[in-house]
Amino acid sequence: MKVYRPEIDGLRAISVIAVILYHAEFTVAGHTLLRGGYIGVDVFFVISGFLISQILLTEIEATGRIDFLKFYARRARRILPALFAVIFATIPFAYYLLLPSELLDYANSIGSTLLFGSNIYFYFTAAQYGEPNTLLKPFLHTWSLSVEEQFYIGFPLLLLITRRYLKSRFLPCVLLVASLSFVLCVVTVRYDQQQAFYSPLTRTWELLAGTLLAYYEVRRGRTRPRPLLAAAGLVLVLGSLILFRKDTVHPGVLTVIPVIGTCLVLAFAGHQDAVGRLLASRPAALTGLVSYSLYLWHYPVFAFLRLTSLNLNNGDKLLAIAATVLVAVVSFVVIEKPLRHTRRSRALWITLSSSVATITAAVVTAISMAGFPHRLDQIYPPLAQANEARLESTFLSLNNNIQAAKPIIFIIGDSHARNWSIALKNYIDTDRYQVVAVSYLNCMVEIKNDIVRAPSRASVYDKYCIPFEKFINDKSLLSRTKAIFLTSLRPFEYTVNPFRFELLSWMKSHSDDARIFVFGNYFQLDELHSCLGLMFQRKSDASICLREATYPPANQPLEQLPFFPSNLAFTYVDIVKLHCDYDKEKCLASSRGVPFITDWNHLTAEFLTTLIGDILEKRTADLRGDGLLDFLVPPHARQSERTASSQPNAGRTSSASP
């Protein structure tokens, strides 16, 4: 007969509280609390492996077989009702708050969860767990449920095969599989941490650690409680939660610490010792009983709160946790517990089946309708969207038909290079200069033996990295380069692509003494909020984004920033100062219906074209003093050229260069 062990629920309570606090990201004096709270999921894995293995091993020892139908029916009763409740509750919020691309991701994540494969989906969609953008994915946390569900499929088969064909060799088989999984985890995490994080193959050893303990208890009975070992196990678990960081290599060798700690608590905590009494206390045990509902609800609550709220403080996060506890308790009392133990099996299966059909229909509809883009029409007119998309699509064709012997202007940068290049080319004196525009977006740039190597981090970025490497290494282009424009996210602060100024120096050394111009950024939001999202949620124009933007600060001392290249001669072009002197009331927020940004930092091509033209028109004297008008032509001068050239027998006007 199965004996209830409240200390296991107490251990669950520690795990779920740790995970919730980790995702809440409470800060005190600038420090984030419990940065190792993600370890709570690893504790869950060990507990799950222990309990499931105990059930199956007991059954197969008693009957010599596994009733798969009964086993999976119990799992469905345990997992699906509460999960479906969360899905149904979040669908309206998703429709009214998520952008089309976000709604597509939401729908795909739900679909993959129904298929027990959300961990695989999030891996292939490059969801970097723990990064700011993943905090806005309402169902990212279901990756761990999928890992457990995949274990529920694989482990019973392993158990049955070893029972039938390998007789008494179950223990060596489990040890072998666990060892292979652990080795694979340690190796994989070195070259692909995300694969190691999401893959069931690199997580199996954690679940099998619980299996090994369950096997021992089923065969020999539970060991005598040992307070010191139980206390040591709890210290290992709590120490991991406190001392692990976001940059701790995980899962990996260090993950052994909380896994062993969990096993020690499960094996040696008893009712009579301090650890057992603490974990079995009523508050801890009750929290553990509701832990599944707490885990399911907390991530969507925080995701939608972050989507709709700017600058969350600790008070807001406490309210979010309170809301999570409330809906989780209601969910447990009204849905999870009753349906798990109901004897009305037919009604239950009809309910679950109809839920699956309804959710599947909603997912398919959202995907087939491309996330219902018509919802944006009010804030971002379709014609403006189409014109912007057409403009942005021209980037890869900017380098077509490069003319021999013509002086070169290089435009380089990260993802910002695309729209900057499209806009700048409108004002470059193309009678005198040839434009070469390249992006090192997700290219692993290295300068060695006077050659720039730039392999892409993934094949999808080859369209940027291959042309970048080709044109940057073309000495005939470099030798006639007169100017280099750098367009980069926060050029003196951004920690990604730190090679950018070394690259500029290298290019200049091979050029005809090229002038270097570093363009500053326009207004930006924090990483958690997109401009289009704010406009959609607030039913506002882009002025809401301008008001909420926190970057760049006015009159920022560039020389104090970490990547300021003090040994490089360059001209900094502060476009906010030139355009509106940081007075947001005077700053443009859109152009021809296109907002200045749609995400949190990339300027749109249509807006940039207008912005640069405005600066060239109004600040001609400043730009001439900086030398930028040696290469760019103000709109009025360009229009004069076109008008003059259209007159019969009219010669071309001189360029705007001094």
C-alpha positions in Angstrom: 0.0 0.0 0.0 1.3 3.4 -1.0 2.3 5.5 2.1 1.9 9.3 1.8 5.2 11.1 2.6 4.5 14.8 3.3 8.2 15.6 3.3 8.2 15.0 -0.5 5.5 17.6 -0.8 7.7 19.9 1.3 10.6 19.4 -1.1 8.2 20.2 -4.0 7.3 23.4 -2.1 10.9 24.5 -2.0 11.3 23.7 -5.7 8.2 25.6 -6.9 8.9 28.6 -4.6 12.5 28.8 -5.9 11.3 28.7 -9.6 8.6 31.4 -9.0 11.1 33.7 -7.2 13.6 33.1 -10.0 11.2 34.1 -12.7 9.9 37.0 -10.6 13.4 38.5 -10.5 13.1 40.4 -7.2 15.9 43.0 -6.8 17.3 44.4 -3.6 20.0 47.1 -3.8 20.5 46.3 -7.4 21.0 42.6 -6.9 18.6 39.9 -8.2 17.5 37.4 -5.5 17.8 33.7 -5.9 19.5 33.6 -9.3 19.9 29.9 -9.0 16.1 29.3 -8.6 16.0 27.4 -11.9 17.5 24.5 -10.1 14.0 23.9 -8.7 13.1 22.2 -12.0 16.0 19.7 -11.5 14.7 18.9 -8.1 11.3 18.2 -9.7 12.9 15.9 -12.2 14.5 13.7 -9.4 11.2 13.6 -7.5 9.2 12.7 -10.6 11.7 10.0 -11.6 11.5 8.6 -8.0 7.7 8.5 -7.7 6.9 7.3 -11.2 9.6 4.6 -11.0 8.3 3.5 -7.6 4.8 3.1 -9.0 5.9 1.1 -12.1 8.5 -1.0 -10.3 6.0 -2.0 -7.6 3.5 -3.0 -10.2 5.9 -5.0 -12.3 7.3 -6.8 -9.2 3.8 -7.7 -8.1 2.2 -8.6 -11.4 5.1 -9.1 -13.9 3.5 -6.6 -16.2 2.7 -3.0 -16.7 -0.9 -1.9 -17.3 -0.1 0.9 -19.7 -3.7 2.0 -20.1 -4.1 2.5 -16.4 -0.7 4.2 -16.1 -1.3 6.7 -18.8 -4.8 7.3 -17.6 -3.4 8.3 -14.2 -0.9 10.6 -15.9 -3.6 12.2 -18.0 -5.8 12.8 -14.9 -2.8 14.3 -13.1 -1.5 16.5 -15.9 -4.2 17.5 -18.4 -7.1 19.1 -16.5 -5.1 21.9 -14.9 -3.0 22.4 -18.1 -6.1 22.8 -20.2 -7.5 25.2 -17.7 -4.4 27.4 -18.0 -4.6 27.2 -21.8 -8.3 28.2 -21.9 -7.7 31.0 -19.4 -4.8 32.5 -21.4 -6.3 32.4 -24.9 -8.3 35.7 -24.6 -5.3 37.5 -23.1 -3.1 36.2 -25.9 -5.6 37.4 -28.6 -5.9 40.9 -27.1 -2.3 41.4 -26.0 0.0 39.5 -28.4 1.2 40.8 -31.7 0.6 38.4 -34.7 4.1 37.0 -34.6 3.8 36.5 -30.8 0.4 34.9 -31.2 1.8 32.5 -33.7 4.6 31.6 -31.3 2.0 31.2 -28.5 -0.2 28.9 -30.7 2.8 26.8 -31.8 3.9 26.5 -28.2 0.5 25.2 -27.1 0.4 22.8 -30.0 3.8 21.4 -29.2 2.7 21.1 -25.5 -0.3 19.0 -26.6 2.1 16.8 -28.5 4.5 16.5 -25.5 7.2 18.3 -27.4 7.4 22.0 -26.3 11.0 21.5 -25.2 11.9 20.6 -28.8 9.9 23.5 -30.2 11.6 26.1 -27.9 15.0 24.7 -28.7 14.5 25.0 -32.5 12.9 28.5 -32.1 16.1 29.7 -30.3 14.4 30.5 -27.0 17.4 31.3 -24.8 16.0 30.2 -21.4 16.4 33.0 -18.8 16.9 35.8 -21.3 14.5 38.8 -21.2 12.6 38.0 -24.3 11.7 34.5 -23.1 10.0 36.0 -20.0 7.2 37.0 -22.4 6.5 33.5 -23.8 3.5 32.4 -21.7 4.1 28.7 -22.1 7.9 28.5 -22.1 7.8 26.7 -18.7 6.0 23.7 -20.3 9.4 22.5 -21.6 9.9 20.7 -18.3 6.5 19.0 -18.5 7.4 17.8 -22.0 10.7 16.3 -20.7 8.8 14.5 -18.0 6.1 13.3 -20.4 8.8 12.0 -22.8 10.3 10.1 -19.8 6.8 8.6 -19.1 6.8 7.2 -22.6 10.4 5.9 -22.6 10.9 4.6 -19.1 8.1 2.1 -19.0 9.3 0.6 -22.3 12.8 0.3 -20.9 11.5 -1.3 -17.8 9.3 -3.8 -19.7 12.1 -4.7 -22.1 14.7 -5.3 -19.4 12.1 -7.4 -17.4 11.3 -9.6 -20.4 14.6 -10.0 -22.1 17.3 -9.1 -19.7 15.8 -10.5 -16.6 17.8 -9.3 -13.6 19.8 -6.8 -15.4 17.5 -3.8 -14.9 19.9 -2.0 -12.5 23.0 -2.3 -14.9 20.8 -1.0 -17.8 19.6 2.0 -15.8 23.1 2.8 -14.7 24.3 2.5 -18.3 21.5 4.8 -19.7 22.0 7.3 -16.8 25.8 7.4 -17.4 25.4 7.8 -21.1 22.9 10.6 -20.5 25.2 12.4 -18.1 28.2 12.1 -20.4 26.1 13.4 -23.3 25.0 16.3 -21.1 28.5 17.3 -20.1 29.7 17.1 -23.7 26.7 18.8 -25.3 26.7 21.8 -22.9 30.1 22.8 -24.0 29.1 23.5 -27.6 25.3 23.9 -27.4 24.0 24.9 -24.0 20.5 25.3 -25.2 20.4 21.7 -26.6 21.7 20.4 -23.3 19.1 22.4 -21.4 16.0 21.3 -23.5 17.0 17.8 -24.7 15.4 14.8 -22.9 18.6 12.9 -23.7 20.7 15.2 -21.5 18.1 15.4 -18.7 17.3 11.6 -18.4 20.1 11.1 -15.9 18.3 13.4 -13.4 15.1 11.5 -13.6 16.9 8.1 -13.5 18.7 9.3 -10.3 15.2 9.1 -8.7 14.7 5.7 -10.5 17.8 4.2 -8.8 16.6 5.3 -5.4 13.1 3.9 -6.1 14.6 0.6 -7.3 16.5 0.3 -4.0 13.4 1.0 -1.9 11.2 -1.4 -3.8 13.7 -4.2 -3.5 14.9 -3.7 0.0 12.5 -1.3 1.7 13.0 2.2 2.8 16.3 2.9 4.6 16.4 4.0 8.2 16.2 7.8 8.5 19.5 9.5 9.0 19.2 13.0 10.1 22.7 14.1 9.2 22.5 12.8 5.6 19.0 14.3 5.2 20.3 17.7 6.5 23.3 17.4 4.1 21.0 16.8 1.2 18.8 19.8 2.1 21.9 22.0 2.4 23.1 20.9 -1.1 19.7 21.8 -2.6 19.4 25.1 -0.8 23.0 25.9 -1.4 22.6 25.3 -5.2 19.5 27.6 -5.3 21.4 30.4 -3.6 24.9 30.0 -5.1 24.2 29.0 -8.7 24.0 31.9 -11.2 22.7 32.5 -14.7 26.2 32.0 -16.0 26.7 28.7 -14.2 27.2 25.9 -16.7 23.9 24.1 -16.5 23.0 21.3 -16.8 26.4 19.9 -16.3 28.8 18.6 -13.8 27.7 21.0 -11.1 24.1 19.9 -11.5 25.1 16.7 -9.7 25.1 18.7 -6.5 21.3 19.4 -6.3 20.5 16.0 -7.8 22.5 14.2 -5.0 21.0 16.6 -2.5 17.5 15.7 -3.6 18.2 12.0 -3.4 19.6 12.3 0.1 16.5 14.0 1.3 14.2 11.5 -0.4 16.2 8.6 1.0 17.0 9.7 4.6 14.5 12.4 5.7 12.0 11.0 8.3 9.2 12.2 10.5 11.4 12.2 13.6 14.3 14.4 12.4 14.4 18.2 11.9 14.5 18.1 8.1 11.6 15.7 7.9 9.5 17.7 10.3 10.3 21.0 8.5 9.4 19.6 5.1 6.3 17.8 6.4 5.1 20.9 8.2 1.5 21.8 7.2 2.4 25.0 5.3 5.2 23.2 3.3 3.1 20.1 2.6 0.1 22.1 1.5 2.3 24.3 -0.8 3.7 21.1 -2.3 0.2 19.7 -2.9 -0.6 22.8 -5.0 2.9 22.9 -6.6 1.8 21.7 -10.0 -0.9 24.3 -10.3 1.5 27.0 -9.0 4.0 26.0 -11.6 1.5 26.0 -14.4 0.0 29.4 -13.6 3.0 31.5 -12.5 4.7 31.8 -15.9 1.6 33.1 -17.9 0.7 35.5 -15.0 4.2 37.0 -15.1 4.4 37.0 -18.9 1.2 38.9 -19.5 2.0 41.3 -16.6 5.4 42.1 -18.2 3.8 42.6 -21.5 1.4 45.2 -20.2 3.4 46.9 -17.5 6.6 49.0 -17.8 9.1 49.1 -15.0 7.8 46.4 -12.7 8.8 46.9 -9.1 9.0 44.5 -6.3 5.5 45.4 -5.2 4.1 44.6 -8.6 5.8 41.2 -8.5 4.4 40.4 -5.1 0.9 41.2 -6.4 1.6 38.9 -9.3 2.7 36.1 -6.9 -0.5 36.7 -4.9 -2.6 36.4 -8.0 -0.7 33.2 -9.0 -1.4 31.7 -5.6 -5.1 32.6 -5.8 -5.7 31.2 -9.2 -3.6 28.1 -8.5 -5.5 27.3 -5.3 -8.8 27.7 -7.1 -7.5 25.6 -10.0 -6.4 22.9 -7.6 -9.6 22.8 -5.6 -12.1 23.2 -8.4 -10.3 21.4 -11.3 -7.1 19.5 -10.5 -8.2 17.6 -7.4 -11.8 16.7 -8.3 -11.0 15.5 -11.8 -7.9 13.6 -10.6 -10.0 11.5 -8.3 -13.4 11.5 -10.0 -15.1 8.1 -10.6 -17.1 9.5 -13.5 -14.5 8.3 -16.0 -16.7 8.6 -19.1 -17.5 12.2 -18.4 -13.9 13.0 -17.7 -12.6 11.5 -20.9 -15.4 13.3 -22.9 -14.3 16.6 -21.2 -10.6 16.0 -21.9 -11.2 14.9 -25.5 -13.4 17.9 -26.3 -10.8 20.2 -24.7 -8.1 18.7 -26.9 -10.3 19.2 -30.0 -11.2 22.8 -29.0 -7.6 23.8 -28.3 -6.4 22.1 -31.5 -9.0 24.1 -33.5 -7.9 27.3 -31.8 -4.2 26.6 -32.6 -4.8 25.6 -36.2 -7.0 28.7 -36.7 -4.4 31.0 -35.2 -1.6 29.5 -37.4 -3.7 29.4 -40.6 -4.7 33.1 -40.0 -1.0 34.1 -39.4 -1.8 35.4 -35.9 -4.7 37.6 -37.1 -2.7 40.5 -38.5 -5.8 42.5 -39.1 -5.8 43.4 -35.4 -2.9 45.8 -36.2 -4.7 47.8 -38.9 -5.9 50.5 -36.6 -2.5 51.4 -35.3 -0.3 50.4 -38.3 -2.2 50.8 -41.6 -1.7 47.9 -44.0 -0.4 50.1 -46.8 2.3 51.5 -44.4 3.2 47.9 -43.4 3.5 46.8 -47.0 5.7 49.8 -48.0 8.0 49.2 -45.0 8.3 45.5 -45.8 9.1 46.4 -49.5 11.8 48.8 -48.4 13.4 46.4 -45.9 13.5 43.7 -48.5 15.9 45.7 -50.7 18.9 45.4 -48.3 20.5 42.3 -49.9 20.4 43.9 -53.3 22.1 47.1 -52.4 25.5 45.8 -53.5 24.4 44.8 -57.0 26.4 46.3 -59.9 29.4 47.6 -58.0 31.3 49.8 -60.4 35.1 49.4 -60.8 37.4 52.2 -59.8 34.6 54.3 -58.2 35.4 55.5 -54.6 33.6 53.4 -52.0 31.5 54.2 -48.9 31.2 51.2 -46.7 28.2 50.9 -44.4 28.7 48.1 -41.9 27.0 47.0 -38.7 24.9 44.5 -36.9 21.2 44.1 -37.5 20.9 47.9 -37.6 22.9 48.0 -40.8 19.9 46.8 -42.9 17.6 49.8 -42.5 20.4 52.3 -42.0 21.9 51.3 -45.3 18.6 51.5 -47.1 18.0 55.0 -45.7 21.5 56.4 -46.1 21.8 55.3 -49.7 19.0 57.8 -50.5 21.4 60.7 -49.5 24.8 59.4 -50.5 26.2 61.3 -53.5 26.0 58.2 -55.8 27.4 60.3 -58.7 30.7 60.3 -56.8 30.6 57.2 -54.6 29.7 53.6 -54.7 27.9 52.2 -51.7 28.8 48.8 -50.2 26.5 47.8 -47.4 27.1 44.7 -45.2 25.9 43.3 -41.9 27.8 41.0 -39.5 24.6 39.9 -37.9 25.3 36.6 -36.1 28.7 36.2 -37.8 31.6 35.0 -35.7 34.1 37.6 -36.9 37.8 37.1 -36.4 40.8 39.0 -38.0 43.8 36.7 -38.5 46.7 36.8 -40.9 45.3 40.0 -42.4 42.1 38.1 -43.4 38.6 38.5 -41.9 36.8 35.3 -41.2 33.1 35.5 -40.5 31.3 32.1 -40.4 27.7 32.3 -39.4 26.3 31.0 -36.1 23.5 29.3 -38.0 22.8 28.7 -41.7 19.9 31.2 -41.6 22.5 34.0 -41.2 24.6 32.9 -44.2 22.8 35.5 -46.3 24.6 38.2 -44.2 27.9 36.5 -43.3 28.9 35.3 -46.7 28.6 38.7 -48.4 30.1 40.3 -45.4 33.2 38.1 -45.6 33.4 38.5 -49.3 33.3 42.3 -49.5 35.3 43.0 -46.3 38.2 41.0 -47.7 38.1 42.6 -51.1 41.3 44.7 -51.0 40.3 46.5 -54.3 37.2 47.8 -52.5 39.1 48.7 -49.3 41.8 50.5 -51.2 39.4 53.0 -52.6 37.2 53.4 -49.5 36.7 57.0 -48.6 34.3 56.6 -45.7 33.1 53.9 -43.3 29.7 54.3 -41.6 29.2 52.1 -38.5 25.5 51.5 -37.6 25.3 49.4 -34.4 23.2 48.9 -31.4 24.6 51.0 -28.6 28.0 51.1 -30.2 30.0 51.9 -27.1 28.1 49.6 -24.7 26.7 46.6 -26.5 28.7 43.5 -25.4 27.9 41.4 -28.5 30.2 41.9 -31.5 33.0 43.6 -29.5 35.2 43.3 -32.5 33.5 46.2 -34.3 36.1 48.9 -33.6 39.0 46.5 -34.2 37.3 45.8 -37.6 37.1 49.5 -38.3 40.8 50.0 -37.6 41.7 47.1 -39.8 39.5 48.5 -42.7 41.0 51.9 -42.3 44.5 50.6 -42.5 43.7 49.1 -45.9 41.8 52.1 -47.2 42.6 55.4 -48.8 42.7 57.1 -45.3 38.9 56.6 -45.0 36.9 58.8 -42.6 35.0 56.9 -40.0 31.5 57.9 -38.8 29.8 56.2 -35.9 26.0 56.8 -35.9 24.3 57.0 -32.5 20.9 55.3 -31.9 17.5 56.9 -31.8 15.2 56.4 -28.8 14.8 52.8 -27.6 12.6 50.8 -25.2 13.8 48.2 -22.7 14.2 44.7 -24.1 10.9 43.4 -22.7 8.7 45.7 -24.7 8.2 46.3 -28.4 6.9 49.5 -29.7 4.2 47.8 -31.8 3.2 45.8 -28.7 2.8 49.0 -26.7 0.8 50.6 -29.5 -1.4 47.6 -29.9 -2.0 47.1 -26.1 -2.7 50.8 -25.5 -4.4 51.4 -28.9 -2.1 54.4 -29.3 0.2 55.8 -32.0 4.0 55.6 -31.7 4.2 58.6 -29.4 3.6 56.1 -26.5 6.9 54.5 -27.4 8.7 57.8 -27.6 7.4 58.7 -24.1 8.4 55.4 -22.6 11.8 55.2 -24.2 14.7 55.2 -21.8 17.7 55.2 -24.1 19.8 57.1 -25.0 20.3 59.5 -22.1 21.0 63.1 -23.0 24.6 64.3 -23.1 26.0 60.9 -22.2 29.8 61.1 -21.7 30.8 58.6 -24.4 34.4 58.4 -23.3 33.3 56.7 -20.1 31.5 53.9 -21.8 33.1 50.4 -21.8 33.8 50.0 -25.5 34.8 53.6 -26.4 37.7 53.3 -28.9 40.1 56.0 -27.6 42.8 55.0 -30.1 40.6 55.3 -33.1 39.9 58.6 -35.0 36.2 58.9 -35.8 33.3 61.3 -35.9 30.3 60.5 -33.7 26.9 61.4 -35.2 24.4 62.0 -32.4 21.2 61.8 -34.4 18.9 62.6 -31.5 20.8 65.8 -30.6 20.9 66.8 -34.3 17.2 66.1 -34.8 15.5 67.4 -31.7 18.1 67.9 -29.0 16.5 65.2 -26.8 13.3 67.2 -26.4 10.7 64.4 -27.0 8.0 66.9 -27.7 9.9 67.9 -30.8 11.0 64.5 -31.9 9.4 62.6 -34.8 7.6 59.4 -33.8 6.5 58.1 -37.2 6.7 58.7 -40.9 3.9 58.0 -43.4 2.1 55.8 -40.9 5.3 53.8 -40.1 6.3 54.0 -36.4 9.9 54.9 -35.7 10.5 51.4 -34.3 8.3 48.3 -34.2 10.5 46.2 -31.9 12.4 47.7 -29.0 15.4 49.1 -30.8 15.5 48.9 -34.7 14.6 52.0 -36.6 12.2 51.4 -39.5 13.6 52.1 -43.0 10.8 54.6 -43.9 11.3 56.5 -40.6 15.1 56.6 -41.0 14.8 57.9 -44.5 12.7 60.8 -43.2 14.8 61.3 -40.1 18.1 61.5 -42.0 16.6 63.8 -44.5 15.3 66.1 -41.8 18.7 66.3 -40.1 20.5 66.9 -43.5 18.0 69.7 -44.2 18.0 71.5 -40.9 21.6 70.9 -39.6 23.6 71.4 -42.8 26.2 73.7 -41.1 26.8 71.2 -38.3 27.2 68.3 -40.7 29.5 70.2 -43.0 31.7 71.0 -40.0 31.9 67.3 -39.1 32.7 66.4 -42.7 29.6 64.3 -43.3 28.5 66.5 -46.2 31.5 65.3 -48.1 29.5 62.1 -48.6 25.8 62.9 -48.1 23.6 65.3 -50.1 20.8 67.2 -48.4 17.3 66.6 -49.9 17.0 70.2 -51.2 20.3 69.9 -53.1 19.3 66.5 -54.5 16.0 67.9 -55.6 17.8 70.8 -57.3 20.0 68.4 -59.1 17.0 66.4 -60.4 15.1 69.5 -61.4 18.2 70.9 -63.3 18.9 67.6 -65.0 15.3 67.4 -66.2 15.6 70.8 -68.1 16.7 70.7 -71.8 20.4 71.4 -72.3 20.9 71.8 -68.5 24.2 70.7 -67.0 24.4 68.9 -63.7 24.7 71.0 -60.6 27.8 70.7 -58.5 27.7 68.4 -55.5 27.0 69.6 -52.0 30.5 68.9 -51.0 32.4 72.0 -49.7 
